[in-house]
């Protein structure tokens, strides 16, 4: 009877993990679709880690920060592929770099502002990304729990075989 209880618990955990994986996949797809379309409305602020995701490579938008604002330079002629004149890459705060540039920050007035940048932000400024992170952490815990229960179940079966012989 205890073996059946452990087996049922294992099945329940597997079902929960499956549902969480589906939720994570759907949320991940929505986030990627929104970002590809240039929709950054989920961001209250961009953290440095958020900004680094938008390099203009691999199908991502190219974003840069300057003095607390985030700009989308994806369609700017001088930012092809997320790189500006082989010197600067998208995904970074360019506040200090622009000081030594041959042009002023006024060049950024030609591209859309998509949000604000907070260099001190540790977690993502996007609620959807924070939620996805929580789901990923719970999946790791569920996977460890499933492995532990499977091991207990295996031990119970082995003990039952050993004791009945």
Legacy VTK file of the C-alpha trace (Angstrom):
# vtk DataFile Version 3.0
C-alpha trace
ASCII
DATASET POLYDATA
POINTS 165 float
0.000 0.000 0.000
2.780 2.537 0.711
4.189 1.762 -2.744
0.885 2.759 -4.318
0.853 6.044 -2.366
4.377 6.900 -3.546
3.430 5.976 -7.118
0.344 8.225 -6.971
2.400 11.087 -5.552
4.919 10.609 -8.357
2.134 10.712 -10.957
0.702 13.880 -9.408
4.103 15.602 -9.474
4.622 14.567 -13.099
1.227 16.053 -14.016
2.037 19.329 -12.230
5.454 19.514 -13.923
3.838 18.927 -17.325
1.351 21.759 -16.730
4.132 24.104 -15.568
6.219 23.284 -18.647
3.262 24.134 -20.884
2.716 27.421 -19.016
6.401 28.278 -19.346
6.430 27.455 -23.067
3.339 29.589 -23.743
4.696 32.527 -21.727
8.127 32.247 -23.385
6.482 32.249 -26.845
4.378 35.314 -25.964
7.408 37.199 -24.666
9.453 36.373 -27.774
6.585 37.368 -30.079
6.064 40.689 -28.275
9.754 41.549 -28.276
10.187 40.606 -31.946
7.333 42.971 -32.776
8.988 45.761 -30.775
6.421 45.616 -27.962
8.273 46.329 -24.736
5.192 47.373 -22.749
5.808 44.712 -20.079
8.885 46.620 -18.891
8.494 49.023 -16.018
12.260 49.615 -16.299
15.040 47.800 -18.136
17.743 46.223 -15.977
21.289 45.734 -17.304
20.465 42.017 -17.787
17.294 42.920 -19.704
19.189 45.270 -21.994
21.842 42.625 -22.770
19.138 40.403 -24.291
18.558 42.901 -27.096
21.770 42.874 -29.118
20.240 42.948 -32.582
21.627 39.461 -33.237
19.712 36.208 -33.546
16.469 37.915 -34.470
16.345 40.175 -31.413
15.735 43.909 -31.513
18.750 46.172 -30.980
18.368 48.350 -27.879
20.775 50.792 -26.255
20.516 52.938 -23.155
21.594 56.524 -22.670
21.033 58.641 -19.568
18.211 56.475 -18.239
16.326 56.034 -21.502
16.223 52.931 -23.709
16.260 53.386 -27.476
15.400 50.914 -30.238
18.143 51.256 -32.866
17.087 48.137 -34.820
16.058 50.073 -37.923
18.761 52.750 -37.717
21.060 52.688 -40.737
24.212 53.123 -38.641
23.296 50.193 -36.333
23.126 47.321 -38.807
23.180 43.974 -37.039
23.238 45.688 -33.649
26.705 47.178 -34.153
27.558 50.860 -34.627
30.631 51.479 -36.798
32.374 48.320 -35.521
32.831 49.996 -32.115
29.644 49.835 -30.104
27.237 46.946 -29.642
23.557 47.085 -28.836
22.507 45.724 -25.472
24.539 48.195 -23.418
24.361 51.561 -21.699
26.199 53.991 -23.975
26.071 57.006 -21.660
29.841 57.173 -21.206
30.640 56.064 -24.779
28.675 58.925 -26.336
30.827 61.441 -24.454
33.784 60.450 -26.640
31.767 60.033 -29.854
32.243 62.358 -32.823
28.535 63.194 -32.588
26.199 64.215 -29.790
23.430 62.230 -28.134
21.001 64.155 -30.350
21.466 61.349 -32.907
19.296 59.210 -30.619
16.391 61.593 -31.197
15.952 59.887 -34.598
15.107 56.479 -33.059
12.166 55.446 -30.863
12.404 55.529 -27.090
11.012 52.242 -25.728
11.451 52.600 -21.980
13.593 53.657 -19.066
16.861 52.133 -17.885
17.789 51.481 -14.268
21.434 50.350 -13.962
20.857 49.388 -10.323
17.982 47.012 -11.061
18.922 43.428 -10.202
15.792 41.552 -11.268
14.099 41.967 -14.619
11.967 45.054 -15.126
9.455 42.924 -17.050
6.716 41.193 -15.053
6.440 38.392 -17.637
10.153 37.610 -17.375
9.965 37.607 -13.561
6.994 35.220 -13.765
8.874 32.970 -16.191
11.818 32.909 -13.794
9.505 31.778 -10.970
8.079 29.012 -13.148
11.579 27.860 -14.125
12.608 27.706 -10.454
9.497 25.725 -9.537
10.222 23.332 -12.426
13.698 22.703 -11.024
12.225 21.929 -7.598
9.561 19.662 -9.125
12.169 17.789 -11.147
14.295 17.204 -8.040
11.216 16.041 -6.114
10.257 13.643 -8.892
13.773 12.190 -8.955
13.734 11.724 -5.175
10.298 10.054 -5.234
11.320 7.788 -8.110
14.362 6.728 -6.085
12.193 6.011 -3.017
9.804 4.008 -5.180
12.696 2.009 -6.623
14.035 1.295 -3.127
10.592 0.153 -1.990
10.276 -2.243 -4.923
13.785 -3.614 -4.404
13.144 -4.084 -0.673
9.839 -5.822 -1.389
11.573 -8.213 -3.821
14.459 -8.791 -1.392
12.173 -9.411 1.581
9.832 -11.746 -0.310
12.688 -13.972 -1.482
LINES 1 166
165 0 1 2 3 4 5 6 7 8 9 10 11 12 13 14 15 16 17 18 19 20 21 22 23 24 25 26 27 28 29 30 31 32 33 34 35 36 37 38 39 40 41 42 43 44 45 46 47 48 49 50 51 52 53 54 55 56 57 58 59 60 61 62 63 64 65 66 67 68 69 70 71 72 73 74 75 76 77 78 79 80 81 82 83 84 85 86 87 88 89 90 91 92 93 94 95 96 97 98 99 100 101 102 103 104 105 106 107 108 109 110 111 112 113 114 115 116 117 118 119 120 121 122 123 124 125 126 127 128 129 130 131 132 133 134 135 136 137 138 139 140 141 142 143 144 145 146 147 148 149 150 151 152 153 154 155 156 157 158 159 160 161 162 163 164
